[in-house]
């Protein structure tokens, strides 16, 4: 949905509020949840600030940020000529793959009312932040200090797939190894990509290779840095990485941190902060290139790498593997958590409003200029949680009752919601499970089954009816 000077276009504005009844369980959870809450939320409600250790927040005085641009080789294009820019950056020649479409006999989709969880591996991981797959039957679990573990046939392998903890800086609660994405042709390339903060607290986007001798081990010395980004504060580093149906790598970055976006990064598309990037990682000599159809390639006021902007801290996004839609969960500041949906076939360039807007409302103002800003399909208040964790649309085959529902949760509260698109195009929400889990992420296996990670207990659970 987008706002114009005349009003709303597209699906009607939706705002969901649960009667103002607070469900937060601070008293019964204890110190682990207080530490964990600060990790991804960085929220400044009275309740959160009162409980958060005062040393975890950086000073709010703005500091200059220096961005190291990706090293992008010059690449020829026989059919396209681009005007020269101040910094030469290659454009991709990769032909976008067609977006996945529903089968001829679609699987019926029905809004689910309840789900359950079943344990996969419990109390075994150190601060797990993500779970994903490499196109086979294994699960790969990202541990925040800098390790990737493998679960095979329901068992945790004793040796990590990769351990780069000596390179990863995770002394602050929103730093660490934050994202992992396997190349779509991993079976042939053996390449995968990491998003982590280094010992200086800066973001590194890197390529690694699997061992040629052991498919359960990666080569720690195979690292190639594709992009480096200076981080002005230790929070709001984003971290999600995912390959889209077009074969490009999408990377989520927060606004640089502190609180209230003191650098104005959310509305500054001349910085990579506060955005989702789109890169071609199959460039010359293993370097990353910029797809020629990125929305700002010919705009000298905005960075070519940006696909979407106006984000505060996108904590997990995902592509619906059937429709190609992009679901983005953006962590709020004081009042509202939000879910955005980028339509299938989008040409990119959407501005999701931060810090003009928080959710569908003006941020720290009675009135604001909302023209051209996207608004969420769903939002919930800080009386219902404090930090959204984005999830996935279920496209598995084991539990067809779940098919077509988008599941996501709240990091602080442990609540799991679903969103379901009704026949009239509107999205209907429902709480499908209340848990005591500190939900740091959701994940998907190769078959489309869904999982979640509990940051505090170090456990992985599978979503079932």
NORDA-V32856 format. One record per backbone hydrogen bond with DSSP energy under -1.0 kcal/mol. CO is the residue of the C=O (numbers start at 1). NH is the residue of the N-H. If there is no record, write none. Layout:
co->CO nh->NH
co->CO nh->NH
This chain:
co->1 nh->375
co->2 nh->9
co->3 nh->372
co->7 nh->4
co->18 nh->21
co->26 nh->30
co->30 nh->34
co->31 nh->35
co->32 nh->36
co->33 nh->37
co->34 nh->38
co->37 nh->41
co->45 nh->49
co->46 nh->50
co->47 nh->51
co->48 nh->52
co->53 nh->56
co->90 nh->290
co->116 nh->464
co->118 nh->462
co->121 nh->460
co->127 nh->144
co->130 nh->142
co->132 nh->140
co->139 nh->151
co->140 nh->132
co->141 nh->149
co->142 nh->129
co->143 nh->146
co->144 nh->177
co->146 nh->164
co->147 nh->143
co->148 nh->161
co->148 nh->162
co->149 nh->141
co->150 nh->157
co->151 nh->139
co->152 nh->155
co->155 nh->152
co->161 nh->218
co->162 nh->148
co->164 nh->167
co->164 nh->168
co->172 nh->175
co->176 nh->197
co->179 nh->195
co->181 nh->193
co->183 nh->186
co->185 nh->188
co->185 nh->189
co->186 nh->190
co->190 nh->210
co->191 nh->183
co->192 nh->208
co->193 nh->181
co->194 nh->206
co->195 nh->178
co->195 nh->179
co->196 nh->204
co->197 nh->169
co->198 nh->201
co->202 nh->198
co->203 nh->229
co->204 nh->196
co->205 nh->226
co->205 nh->227
co->206 nh->194
co->207 nh->224
co->208 nh->192
co->209 nh->219
co->214 nh->217
co->217 nh->211
co->219 nh->222
co->224 nh->207
co->227 nh->205
co->229 nh->203
co->236 nh->256
co->240 nh->252
co->242 nh->250
co->244 nh->247
co->248 nh->244
co->249 nh->279
co->250 nh->242
co->251 nh->277
co->252 nh->239
co->254 nh->274
co->261 nh->264
co->265 nh->268
co->268 nh->271
co->269 nh->303
co->274 nh->311
co->275 nh->253
co->276 nh->307
co->276 nh->308
co->277 nh->251
co->279 nh->249
co->280 nh->289
co->283 nh->286
co->284 nh->287
co->287 nh->283
co->289 nh->280
co->290 nh->92
co->291 nh->294
co->294 nh->297
co->296 nh->299
co->299 nh->302
co->303 nh->306
co->305 nh->278
co->307 nh->349
co->308 nh->276
co->309 nh->352
co->310 nh->354
co->312 nh->255
co->313 nh->315
co->313 nh->331
co->314 nh->316
co->315 nh->390
co->316 nh->329
co->318 nh->327
co->320 nh->324
co->325 nh->320
co->326 nh->342
co->327 nh->318
co->328 nh->340
co->329 nh->315
co->330 nh->338
co->333 nh->44
co->335 nh->382
co->337 nh->380
co->338 nh->330
co->339 nh->377
co->339 nh->378
co->340 nh->328
co->342 nh->326
co->343 nh->346
co->350 nh->309
co->351 nh->374
co->353 nh->356
co->353 nh->357
co->356 nh->363
co->358 nh->361
co->361 nh->358
co->370 nh->373
co->373 nh->3
co->378 nh->339
co->380 nh->337
co->381 nh->384
co->387 nh->411
co->389 nh->409
co->392 nh->407
co->394 nh->404
co->399 nh->402
co->402 nh->405
co->405 nh->394
co->406 nh->419
co->408 nh->417
co->409 nh->389
co->410 nh->414
co->415 nh->410
co->416 nh->432
co->416 nh->433
co->417 nh->408
co->418 nh->430
co->419 nh->406
co->420 nh->428
co->422 nh->425
co->426 nh->422
co->428 nh->420
co->430 nh->418
co->432 nh->115
co->433 nh->416
co->437 nh->439
co->438 nh->440
co->438 nh->455
co->441 nh->453
co->443 nh->451
co->445 nh->448
co->449 nh->445
co->450 nh->463
co->451 nh->443
co->452 nh->461
co->453 nh->440
co->454 nh->458
co->454 nh->459
co->458 nh->124
co->458 nh->125
co->459 nh->454
co->460 nh->120
co->460 nh->121
co->461 nh->452
co->462 nh->118
co->464 nh->116
